[in-house]
């Protein structure tokens, strides 16, 4: 999930920020200027970069300087080598590196420090509440019967109490990126490094992996093989159960985002909604 793709106040309205920030690329540094910061995004990102510089050096940009409290907050960070994934089919060696980077991120921050961090933006219970409210508002679905079938099936599933059991389960927290967009994974030919931590925070491993596996960028254009990606994580049986539930949740979120009057509909190629409907129905089987 990304911070610029969420309906306002969780009310189901197709209102979203067009872009939460602007990025200026220099030869050695990157300046990120925030256009919105009501959820403390600059502070979150600076804190994440500072933690990772200490506990996982090389995984993310180095923080250089920042103005977090000014009229127009910004962060200056080092520029990483590499190109964003997702412009062509993600290859097996890139999947290996991507999974390794995510696993390193999850394990990087010591438990004591992690316990003091705020939850990621749109943590599981927030996301469940958002999607349930959006479904209850019965957004326009368009004429395609496949989209209607996927929505009705998923809306019935998301109302079920089974999902509440997933929310109530005790989990081992990890440090979460909170943004599964493939473009936030930079490949330098050997390693994958991570950028864009404005929503980062304490999270649930299964939720984070599901966020990455079901992000719309994973199958748009060339994308990647989600099942091959997931096979690279050593999850416990309980985490697999949570993973499957969260994949459905994110699948429904992206269907809602791609509906005719939703913000993602205009920004994605024709046929994206129908492809997401098909994907969601497969997850619900």
C-alpha positions as CSV (number, residue, x, y, z in Angstrom):
1,X,0.0,0.0,0.0
2,X,1.2,3.5,-0.6
3,X,0.3,6.7,1.2
4,X,-0.8,8.5,-1.9
5,X,-3.4,5.9,-2.8
6,X,-5.8,5.8,0.1
7,X,-9.3,7.2,0.2
8,X,-9.7,10.2,2.4
9,X,-10.6,9.4,6.0
10,X,-11.3,5.8,5.1
11,X,-14.8,6.9,4.0
12,X,-14.7,5.2,0.6
13,X,-14.6,8.4,-1.3
14,X,-12.3,8.4,-4.3
15,X,-10.2,11.2,-2.9
16,X,-6.4,10.8,-2.8
17,X,-3.3,12.9,-2.7
18,X,-1.8,13.0,-6.2
19,X,1.7,12.8,-4.8
20,X,3.0,13.1,-1.3
21,X,6.4,14.4,-2.2
22,X,8.8,15.7,-4.9
23,X,12.2,14.2,-5.4
24,X,15.3,16.1,-6.7
25,X,18.1,13.8,-7.9
26,X,21.7,15.1,-7.7
27,X,24.9,13.4,-8.6
28,X,25.5,12.2,-5.0
29,X,22.5,13.2,-3.0
30,X,18.7,13.0,-3.3
31,X,16.4,15.7,-1.8
32,X,12.9,14.7,-0.9
33,X,10.5,17.6,-0.4
34,X,7.2,16.7,1.3
35,X,3.9,18.1,0.0
36,X,1.9,16.5,2.8
37,X,2.9,15.5,6.3
38,X,-0.2,15.2,8.4
39,X,0.8,11.7,9.5
40,X,4.3,12.7,10.4
41,X,5.9,11.4,7.2
42,X,9.1,13.4,7.3
43,X,9.8,12.4,10.9
44,X,9.1,8.8,10.1
45,X,11.4,8.7,7.1
46,X,14.2,10.5,8.9
47,X,13.9,8.1,11.8
48,X,13.9,5.1,9.6
49,X,16.9,6.2,7.7
50,X,18.8,6.9,10.9
51,X,17.9,3.5,12.4
52,X,18.9,1.7,9.2
53,X,22.2,3.6,8.9
54,X,23.0,2.2,12.4
55,X,21.6,-1.4,12.2
56,X,21.7,-2.2,8.4
57,X,24.2,0.1,6.7
58,X,24.0,0.0,2.9
59,X,20.4,-1.2,2.8
60,X,18.9,2.3,2.5
61,X,20.1,5.9,1.8
62,X,22.2,7.5,4.4
63,X,20.5,10.5,6.1
64,X,22.5,13.7,5.6
65,X,20.4,16.6,6.8
66,X,16.8,17.6,7.1
67,X,14.3,20.3,8.0
68,X,11.5,18.3,9.6
69,X,9.5,21.2,11.2
70,X,9.7,23.9,8.6
71,X,6.9,25.2,6.3
72,X,8.1,22.8,3.6
73,X,9.8,19.8,5.2
74,X,12.6,18.1,3.3
75,X,15.2,15.4,3.8
76,X,18.6,15.2,2.0
77,X,20.0,11.6,1.7
78,X,22.7,9.8,-0.2
79,X,21.9,8.7,-3.7
80,X,22.0,4.9,-4.1
81,X,23.3,3.1,-7.2
82,X,20.9,1.1,-9.2
83,X,17.6,1.2,-11.1
84,X,14.0,0.6,-9.9
85,X,12.6,-2.9,-10.4
86,X,9.5,-3.3,-12.4
87,X,10.4,-1.8,-15.8
88,X,11.0,-5.4,-17.0
89,X,10.3,-8.9,-15.8
90,X,11.9,-9.4,-12.4
91,X,14.5,-12.2,-12.8
92,X,15.3,-15.0,-10.3
93,X,18.5,-13.4,-9.1
94,X,16.6,-10.1,-8.5
95,X,13.9,-11.9,-6.6
96,X,16.7,-13.4,-4.4
97,X,18.1,-10.0,-3.7
98,X,14.7,-8.4,-3.2
99,X,13.7,-11.0,-0.6
100,X,17.1,-10.8,1.1
101,X,16.7,-7.0,1.4
102,X,13.3,-7.2,2.8
103,X,14.3,-10.0,5.3
104,X,17.3,-7.9,6.4
105,X,15.0,-4.9,6.9
106,X,12.6,-7.0,9.0
107,X,15.3,-8.2,11.3
108,X,17.5,-5.1,11.5
109,X,16.1,-3.2,14.4
110,X,16.7,-4.7,17.9
111,X,13.5,-5.8,19.7
112,X,13.9,-3.2,22.5
113,X,14.2,-0.3,20.0
114,X,11.5,-1.7,17.7
115,X,9.1,-1.9,20.6
116,X,9.4,1.9,21.1
117,X,8.5,2.7,17.5
118,X,5.0,3.6,16.3
119,X,3.1,1.2,14.1
120,X,3.5,1.6,10.4
121,X,0.9,3.8,8.6
122,X,-2.1,1.7,7.6
123,X,-1.3,-1.2,9.9
124,X,-3.5,-4.3,9.7
125,X,-6.5,-3.1,11.8
126,X,-6.6,0.3,10.1
127,X,-6.5,-1.4,6.7
128,X,-9.3,-3.8,7.6
129,X,-11.5,-0.9,8.9
130,X,-10.7,1.1,5.7
131,X,-11.6,-1.8,3.4
132,X,-14.8,-2.8,5.3
133,X,-16.0,0.8,5.3
134,X,-15.2,1.2,1.6
135,X,-17.1,-2.0,0.7
136,X,-20.1,-0.9,2.9
137,X,-20.4,2.3,0.9
138,X,-21.0,0.1,-2.2
139,X,-18.8,2.0,-4.7
140,X,-19.8,2.0,-8.4
141,X,-18.4,-1.2,-9.9
142,X,-18.8,-0.6,-13.7
143,X,-20.4,-3.0,-16.2
144,X,-18.0,-6.0,-16.1
145,X,-19.6,-9.0,-14.4
146,X,-16.2,-10.4,-13.4
147,X,-15.5,-7.2,-11.4
148,X,-19.0,-7.5,-9.8
149,X,-18.4,-11.1,-8.8
150,X,-15.0,-10.4,-7.4
151,X,-16.2,-7.5,-5.3
152,X,-19.3,-9.3,-3.9
153,X,-17.2,-12.4,-3.0
154,X,-14.5,-10.3,-1.4
155,X,-16.9,-8.0,0.4
156,X,-18.6,-11.0,2.0
157,X,-15.2,-12.4,3.0
158,X,-14.0,-9.1,4.5
159,X,-17.1,-8.9,6.8
160,X,-16.5,-12.3,8.2
161,X,-15.3,-12.7,11.8
162,X,-12.4,-14.9,10.7
163,X,-10.5,-11.8,9.7
164,X,-10.9,-10.4,13.2
165,X,-9.1,-13.5,14.6
166,X,-6.2,-12.7,12.4
167,X,-6.1,-9.2,13.9
168,X,-6.2,-10.5,17.4
169,X,-3.4,-13.0,17.0
170,X,-0.1,-12.3,18.8
171,X,2.7,-11.8,16.4
172,X,6.4,-11.1,16.5
173,X,6.9,-7.5,15.3
174,X,9.3,-6.5,12.5
175,X,10.5,-3.2,11.1
176,X,8.2,-2.6,8.2
177,X,8.8,-0.7,4.9
178,X,5.0,-0.2,4.5
179,X,5.2,0.3,0.8
180,X,5.4,-2.7,-1.5
181,X,5.8,-0.7,-4.7
182,X,8.4,-2.4,-7.0
183,X,9.9,1.0,-7.9
184,X,11.1,1.3,-4.3
185,X,13.5,-1.6,-4.8
186,X,16.7,-0.5,-6.5
187,X,18.8,-3.2,-8.3
188,X,22.5,-2.5,-8.8
189,X,23.3,-5.7,-10.6
190,X,24.1,-7.6,-7.4
191,X,22.0,-6.2,-4.5
192,X,18.6,-4.7,-3.9
193,X,18.4,-1.6,-1.8
194,X,15.3,0.1,-0.4
195,X,13.9,3.7,-0.6
196,X,10.8,5.6,0.5
197,X,10.2,5.1,4.2
198,X,7.7,7.8,4.9
199,X,5.1,5.3,6.1
200,X,7.6,2.9,7.9
201,X,7.2,1.6,11.4
202,X,6.6,-1.4,13.6
203,X,4.7,-4.0,11.7
204,X,3.7,-7.7,11.2
205,X,6.0,-9.8,9.0
206,X,3.1,-11.6,7.2
207,X,1.4,-8.2,6.6
208,X,4.6,-6.7,5.1
209,X,5.2,-9.7,2.8
210,X,1.6,-9.7,1.6
211,X,1.8,-5.9,0.9
212,X,4.8,-6.6,-1.4
213,X,3.3,-9.6,-3.1
214,X,0.0,-8.0,-3.9
215,X,1.0,-4.5,-4.7
216,X,-0.4,-3.5,-8.1
217,X,3.1,-2.8,-9.4
218,X,3.9,-6.5,-9.1
219,X,1.8,-7.5,-12.1
220,X,1.5,-4.3,-14.1
221,X,3.8,-4.2,-17.1
222,X,6.2,-7.1,-16.8
223,X,6.1,-7.4,-13.0
224,X,7.1,-10.5,-11.1
225,X,6.0,-14.0,-10.1
226,X,4.4,-13.5,-6.7
227,X,4.5,-17.2,-5.8
228,X,8.2,-17.4,-6.6
229,X,8.8,-14.3,-4.5
230,X,6.8,-15.7,-1.5
231,X,8.7,-19.0,-1.7
232,X,11.9,-17.1,-0.7
233,X,10.6,-16.3,2.8
234,X,10.9,-18.8,5.6
235,X,7.5,-18.2,7.3
236,X,6.0,-20.2,10.1
237,X,2.7,-22.1,9.7
238,X,0.9,-19.4,11.6
239,X,2.5,-16.7,9.4
240,X,1.4,-18.5,6.3
241,X,-2.2,-18.4,7.5
242,X,-1.9,-14.7,8.2
243,X,-0.2,-14.2,4.8
244,X,-3.1,-15.8,2.9
245,X,-5.6,-13.6,4.7
246,X,-3.6,-10.4,4.2
247,X,-3.1,-11.2,0.5
248,X,-6.9,-11.3,0.1
249,X,-7.1,-8.1,2.0
250,X,-4.6,-6.3,-0.2
251,X,-6.2,-7.9,-3.3
252,X,-9.5,-6.3,-2.4
253,X,-7.9,-3.0,-1.6
254,X,-6.4,-2.8,-5.0
255,X,-9.7,-3.8,-6.7
256,X,-11.3,-0.9,-4.9
257,X,-8.5,1.4,-5.9
258,X,-9.0,0.5,-9.6
259,X,-12.8,0.9,-9.7
260,X,-14.1,3.5,-12.2
261,X,-14.5,6.3,-9.7
262,X,-11.4,5.6,-7.7
263,X,-8.0,7.3,-8.0
264,X,-6.1,4.2,-9.4
265,X,-8.5,3.8,-12.3
266,X,-7.2,6.8,-14.1
267,X,-3.6,6.1,-13.4
268,X,-3.4,2.6,-14.7
269,X,-3.7,1.0,-18.2
270,X,-7.0,-0.2,-19.6
271,X,-7.9,-3.7,-18.4
272,X,-6.1,-3.3,-15.1
273,X,-9.4,-3.5,-13.1
274,X,-10.4,-6.7,-14.9
275,X,-7.0,-8.3,-14.3
276,X,-7.2,-7.4,-10.6
277,X,-10.7,-8.9,-10.4
278,X,-9.4,-12.2,-11.8
279,X,-6.4,-12.1,-9.4
280,X,-8.7,-11.5,-6.4
281,X,-11.0,-14.3,-7.3
282,X,-8.0,-16.7,-7.5
283,X,-6.9,-15.5,-4.0
284,X,-10.4,-16.2,-2.6
285,X,-10.5,-19.8,-3.9
